[in-house]
Amino acid sequence: MAEKTKGLISIDAQPDAVMAVIADFEEYPAWVAAAKSVEVLEVSGNGRANRVRFVLDAGVVKDKYELAYTWAPDGMSVSWELVSGEIQKSQSGSYTLRSEPGGSTSVTYELTVDLTIPMIGLFKRKAEKIITDTALKELKKRVEG
């Protein structure tokens, strides 16, 4: 089984405010640099997206893919799995939120990606680390901004 790449950041906001930004997929192109378009395909009874299609353009890496989401009942985590993709064979990830003293939120982001093109493990982990760090920094900027 592939190793997950993990990142952690503290955001100066309550967990529900952080999760609201994570769950607002239609707004991703406004704050996620590589997201060119995002479309919610299916919504669950709780109003959260179950399936989402992304068009990604991160320079040399371009992909169209669909993710299936699972939302924790307590609102403190969300996980996803790849349904289909052009250059991805698999993707799994999660955001886990934890309240911190003083009203801030600790956000843990985990990601594992497997591509259809061969990639040396070291380069794959480095790419996942860059994606993870960028996702957390962009999330922090959006929530606090």
N, C-alpha and C positions, 0 to 999 in steps of 0.2 A: 504494500500500500504506500502511496506517495506521502511524503511529509507535508504538513501544512506550514505555510508561512504565516507568522503571527506578528501583528503590530498592536501597539497600545498608545492611547493618547487621552489626555484629560481635556474636557470641554466645559467651559464656564456657562453651563445651562443645566436645567433639570432633565432627567431621562426622557420624559414625555416630549419635550421640545426637540431633543436630539432624534428620537424615533420618528417624529412627525416629518423631519427633513429627509430621513432615510426612506420613509414610506411614500414620499411625494415624487414618484418617478417622472411624471410629466415635466417637472422642473429641473431634472438632472442636466439637460443641455445648457442651462443657465450657469451651472457651477461646476460641473464635471467636464474638464477640458477635452477629454477624448470622446465624450458622448455626443454624437452628432444628432441622433434622434432616439427617443424612447417612447414605446407605445405599450400601454397596459392592455393585455388581451383578455384577461379574465379576472374578475373580482369575487372574493368570497363573501359570505353572509355578514362578516364583521366589517366589510368595507375596505379591506386590505387587498392589494393585488396578489393574485395567485400565480399568474403567468405574465411575463413581460418580455417584449422584444426590444433588443438594443442594436443600434448601428454604431460601431466603434471605429474611430480613426485616430490612432496614436502614432501618426507618422508612418513608420515602416510596417506597423501592425494595423491591419484593417480587418474587421470581422462583423458579420451579422449573426446574432445568436439570440436564443430564447432561454429564459431561466424560469424555473418553478420555485416559488417561495413558500416557506412554512413560518408562520408567526407564532411566537410563544404567547399563551393566554395572558401572562402577566405583563406583556408589553415590553419586556426587557431584553428580548433577543429575536433575531430573525435569521433564518438560514436559507440557502438556495442550492439548487442543482441544475446543471445544464440539461436542457431538453433537446436542443439542436444548435449546431453552429457550423460555420464554414471552415474555420481553421482550428477549432477546439474539438477535441475528442471528449473531454470532460472538464467540468468546473464545479467545485463545491466551495461554499464559503459561508461566513456568518459574521454578524455584528452582535456582540454581547455588551449590554450596558450595565453599569453598577453605580449606584448613588454614592457620592463621596461627601464627606463633611464640608459644610459651607455652601452646599447647593450645586456643586459641579458634578459632572458625570465622567466616569472612566469608561472608555470605549475600547473594546478588544475586537480586532478585525482579523479573521482567519481566512486564508485562501489557498486553494490547490487548483492548478490548471494543468491540463495535459493537451498538447497540440498535436495536430495531424502531421506536422512536419517534425522531423527528428531534431532534438535539441539536447546538448550536453547538460547533465544534471546541474552543474555549477551555474551555467548561464540561465537555466530555467528558474532556479531558486533566486538568483539575482534579479531577474525580471519580476518574479512574484513579489520580492521585497520592495522594489521600486513602485509597483502597482499598489501594494498595501500602504506604503508610506504616503504616496500621493493621495490615495483615497481618504486616509485619515486627516491629512492636512487640509484637503479641500472641504471635507465635512466640517471640520473645526471652523474654518473660515466662513462657511455658509451659515452655520448655527450662530456663531458669535458676531458675525458681521451685520 
